[in-house]
Structure formats: C-alpha cells, structure tokens
Amino acid sequence: MDPTDGYENLTDGHLDQLKKGRGDQELAEYRGWSRELIQGKWSPLVIYVLLGVSILLSVVILGTVFKLSRGTPEQTKSFIAEFRNEISQLKENLLHIQLPDQWSQGNQKRYYFSTRKTTWKEAQTFCESMGAHLVVINNAEEQLYLQQNGRCTNWIGLHDTVEEGKWRWVDGTDYDSNMKFWDSSQPNGHESYEEDCVVTSCSGQWHDWPCDSIHTSICEKSA
C-alpha cells in the first residue's frame, strides 16, 4: 500500500480520517517491519535503537498530519513527494539493519527465520543483503531443526527457474546427490501456472509453488 494514496485530494473534511486512519495504518505497517527485527534475545542497545526508530516514525507521521492541515494544495502536493521519499528511506534503512542477535545457531550454520512475507526472489535478495542466502537443506537433522523452529510455510533455496524440472540449490549444492524431503506427490507443477520455487509445508515437507506468491522465508550462513 502506498502511504500517500489519496493525499492529493485531501480536504479539511478528511483530516480527522487521516489522523485516526492513515496515521495509525502507517505506524502499524512500520511496527510490522520492526517486529521482525526484535526476534530473539537482544541487548539493551538494540532495544534503544528500535525505540528511537519508532519515535522518529511517530514524529514523521504527526508532522505529516500537521503540515497537510495547514498548507495550500500546492504545498501539500510538494510535501507529499518529500514525505514519500522519507518513508521509502526509512523502510530501506530499517530493512538493512544487521545485528548478530537476529540469527539462531544450528549445526554448523546460523539461521534467520524471517517473518516478512515476500516473493521467492525478494526473499533471496533479502538474505543476500545480510551476507547469506535462502536455506539449503543438507540432511535429516537440519530438516528436523527447521521444521521445529520455522513457521508453517517458508521459502527455501531450491528452484527450477533456469530449466523446467532441473532443480537447483542457490549455493550450487548438487540436487541429485543431496537429501530430498518432498511431500507426497511433490513436486507436481500445475497446468495453469508455473511452480518453480519451493516452500516448506506446515508439516515441514517440501512443495513446489509459484515464485511470485508470498511467504515467509529462512536465510542461512556459515556459523
């Protein structure tokens, strides 16, 4: 959702709606972004950083309501563009905050269980921004660990986007010789749309799924 949709036609009659509606929605959206970053046991410094981000966001939202209520239509339009850029930058900065406490320790690997729902490509890009990649499952022990600690459906680093039916791991691990944990009748494709990426099911088994669908994900990097 675009934070500034509808602002161009703002009137005095809409101001209360903005204060009670849009402002709350914006704050809720960015609290959702920050919620992912407070998983695990964090130091007081991390908590203060996130608190500062929340306060800054609140100031921006309140400032937006105030300026929109006092400016001319031309000033409002100009401010909307500036506000949109500020929100975009805040989101970008928040996305790339990297703190070691976010990662859980597994067997010779560290895992990041993302709570953000994205496409497969966006999930892989997010993992790469932290020096990692979507998880590559190498053995039954790792499969069980992820099943016990992950959410119901998660993107993993397996796909056949390069060649249909030719499954590949994102780190180059050989698919044919590696262990596989497909659910019954999977992968099964679909006659109406492509299912070229892989998610874990609620039981932990793998399903092929459309890459542009939205799921949480698991990143991994060396311990």
C-alpha positions as CSV (number, residue, x, y, z in Angstrom):
1,M,0.0,0.0,0.0
2,D,1.3,3.4,-1.0
3,P,1.5,5.6,2.2
4,T,0.4,8.7,0.2
5,D,-2.5,7.3,-1.8
6,G,-5.4,9.8,-1.7
7,Y,-3.4,12.7,-0.1
8,E,-3.6,14.8,-3.3
9,N,-7.3,15.3,-2.8
10,L,-7.2,15.9,0.9
11,T,-9.7,18.4,2.3
12,D,-10.4,19.7,5.8
13,G,-13.2,17.1,6.0
14,H,-10.6,14.3,5.5
15,L,-8.3,15.5,8.2
16,D,-9.8,13.6,11.1
17,Q,-9.9,10.4,8.9
18,L,-6.2,10.9,8.2
19,K,-5.4,11.4,11.9
20,K,-7.3,8.3,13.0
21,G,-6.9,6.1,10.0
22,R,-3.9,6.7,7.7
23,G,-1.6,7.7,10.6
24,D,-2.5,4.6,12.5
25,Q,-2.1,2.4,9.4
26,E,1.4,3.9,8.7
27,L,2.5,3.3,12.2
28,A,1.2,-0.2,12.2
29,E,3.0,-1.0,9.0
30,Y,6.3,0.1,10.3
31,R,5.8,-1.6,13.6
32,G,5.3,-4.7,11.5
33,W,8.7,-4.1,9.8
34,S,10.4,-3.6,13.2
35,R,8.7,-6.6,14.7
36,E,10.8,-8.9,12.6
37,L,14.0,-7.2,14.0
38,I,13.2,-7.9,17.6
39,Q,13.2,-11.7,17.4
40,G,15.5,-13.4,20.0
41,K,17.3,-12.1,23.0
42,W,18.7,-8.6,22.3
43,S,20.9,-6.3,24.2
44,P,19.5,-3.0,25.7
45,L,21.4,-1.1,23.0
46,V,19.4,-2.8,20.3
47,I,16.1,-2.1,22.1
48,Y,17.0,1.6,22.4
49,V,17.8,1.7,18.6
50,L,14.4,0.3,17.7
51,L,12.7,2.6,20.2
52,G,14.4,5.5,18.5
53,V,13.2,4.4,15.1
54,S,9.7,4.1,16.4
55,I,9.8,7.6,18.0
56,L,11.2,9.0,14.7
57,L,8.4,7.4,12.7
58,S,5.8,8.8,15.1
59,V,7.2,12.3,14.7
60,V,7.2,11.9,10.9
61,I,3.5,10.8,10.9
62,L,2.4,13.6,13.3
63,G,4.4,16.1,11.2
64,T,2.6,15.0,8.1
65,V,-0.8,15.4,9.6
66,F,0.1,18.9,10.9
67,K,1.6,20.1,7.6
68,L,-1.2,18.7,5.5
69,S,-3.8,20.6,7.6
70,R,-2.1,24.0,7.2
71,G,-0.6,24.0,3.7
72,T,-2.1,25.1,0.3
73,P,-2.9,22.4,-2.2
74,E,0.5,23.2,-4.0
75,Q,2.4,23.0,-0.7
76,T,0.6,19.8,0.2
77,K,1.5,18.2,-3.1
78,S,5.2,19.1,-2.7
79,F,5.2,17.8,0.8
80,I,3.6,14.6,-0.2
81,A,6.5,13.9,-2.6
82,E,9.0,14.7,0.2
83,F,7.2,12.6,2.7
84,R,7.0,9.6,0.3
85,N,10.8,9.8,-0.1
86,E,11.4,9.9,3.6
87,I,9.1,6.9,4.2
88,S,10.9,5.0,1.5
89,Q,14.3,5.8,3.0
90,L,13.1,4.8,6.5
91,K,11.9,1.5,5.2
92,E,15.2,0.8,3.3
93,N,17.3,1.7,6.4
94,L,15.2,-0.5,8.7
95,L,15.4,-3.4,6.2
96,H,19.2,-3.4,6.2
97,I,19.8,-3.2,10.0
98,Q,22.0,-6.1,10.7
99,L,22.5,-7.3,14.2
100,P,24.0,-10.7,15.3
101,D,21.3,-11.4,17.8
102,Q,18.8,-12.0,14.9
103,W,20.4,-15.2,14.0
104,S,19.8,-18.6,15.7
105,Q,22.6,-21.1,15.9
106,G,22.1,-24.5,14.3
107,N,24.5,-27.3,13.4
108,Q,27.5,-25.6,11.7
109,K,25.1,-22.9,10.4
110,R,23.2,-19.8,11.5
111,Y,19.6,-19.3,10.5
112,Y,17.4,-16.3,10.2
113,F,13.7,-17.0,10.4
114,S,12.1,-14.1,8.6
115,T,8.6,-13.0,9.5
116,R,8.2,-10.8,6.4
117,K,6.1,-12.3,3.6
118,T,7.7,-11.8,0.2
119,T,8.2,-13.4,-3.2
120,W,11.0,-16.0,-3.6
121,K,13.2,-13.6,-5.4
122,E,12.7,-10.8,-2.8
123,A,13.4,-13.4,-0.1
124,Q,16.7,-14.4,-1.7
125,T,17.7,-10.7,-2.2
126,F,16.9,-10.0,1.5
127,C,19.1,-12.9,2.5
128,E,21.9,-11.7,0.3
129,S,21.8,-8.3,1.8
130,M,22.9,-9.9,5.1
131,G,25.7,-11.9,3.5
132,A,23.6,-15.1,3.4
133,H,21.2,-17.0,1.1
134,L,18.0,-18.9,1.3
135,V,18.4,-22.0,3.3
136,V,19.9,-25.2,1.7
137,I,18.8,-28.3,3.5
138,N,21.6,-30.9,3.5
139,N,20.4,-33.7,5.9
140,A,17.6,-35.0,8.1
141,E,18.9,-33.3,11.2
142,E,18.8,-29.9,9.5
143,Q,15.3,-30.7,8.1
144,L,14.0,-31.5,11.6
145,Y,15.6,-28.4,13.1
146,L,13.9,-26.1,10.5
147,Q,10.6,-27.9,10.9
148,Q,10.6,-27.4,14.7
149,N,11.7,-23.8,14.6
150,G,10.2,-22.4,11.4
151,R,6.8,-21.1,10.5
152,C,4.1,-23.0,8.6
153,T,5.4,-22.2,5.1
154,N,8.8,-20.8,4.3
155,W,10.8,-20.2,1.1
156,I,13.9,-22.3,0.9
157,G,16.8,-22.0,-1.6
158,L,15.6,-24.6,-4.2
159,H,14.2,-23.7,-7.6
160,D,13.9,-24.8,-11.2
161,T,13.6,-21.3,-12.8
162,V,16.6,-21.9,-15.1
163,E,15.3,-25.1,-16.7
164,E,11.9,-26.7,-16.0
165,G,12.3,-29.9,-13.9
166,K,16.0,-29.2,-13.3
167,W,16.1,-28.4,-9.6
168,R,19.0,-26.3,-8.3
169,W,20.1,-25.1,-4.9
170,V,21.1,-21.4,-4.6
171,D,24.6,-22.2,-3.3
172,G,25.4,-24.7,-6.0
173,T,24.9,-27.8,-3.9
174,D,24.2,-30.8,-6.2
175,Y,20.5,-31.6,-6.1
176,D,20.6,-35.1,-7.3
177,S,23.0,-36.4,-4.7
178,N,21.6,-34.3,-1.8
179,M,18.8,-35.5,0.5
180,K,15.3,-34.6,-0.5
181,F,12.2,-34.1,1.6
182,W,9.4,-33.6,-0.9
183,D,5.8,-34.2,0.4
184,S,3.7,-36.9,-1.2
185,S,3.1,-36.4,-4.9
186,Q,5.5,-33.4,-4.9
187,P,6.8,-31.7,-7.0
188,N,3.7,-31.8,-9.1
189,G,3.8,-28.5,-11.1
190,H,0.5,-27.1,-12.4
191,E,-1.1,-26.9,-15.9
192,S,-2.3,-23.3,-15.4
193,Y,0.8,-21.7,-13.8
194,E,4.4,-22.4,-13.2
195,E,5.6,-23.7,-9.8
196,D,9.3,-23.1,-10.0
197,C,10.2,-22.3,-6.4
198,V,10.0,-24.4,-3.2
199,V,8.3,-23.8,0.2
200,T,8.1,-25.9,3.3
201,S,4.6,-27.1,4.2
202,C,3.2,-27.0,7.7
203,S,4.5,-30.5,8.2
204,G,7.9,-29.4,7.1
205,Q,7.9,-31.3,3.8
206,W,8.6,-29.5,0.5
207,H,6.1,-28.2,-2.1
208,D,6.8,-26.6,-5.4
209,W,5.0,-23.3,-5.6
210,P,4.7,-20.2,-7.8
211,C,7.7,-18.0,-7.2
212,D,5.7,-14.8,-7.2
213,S,3.4,-16.0,-4.3
214,I,4.0,-14.6,-0.8
215,H,5.6,-16.5,2.1
216,T,8.0,-16.1,5.0
217,S,11.5,-17.4,4.4
218,I,14.6,-18.9,6.1
219,C,18.1,-17.5,5.4
220,E,21.3,-19.3,6.3
221,K,25.0,-18.5,6.5
222,S,28.1,-20.3,8.0
223,A,28.5,-20.3,11.7
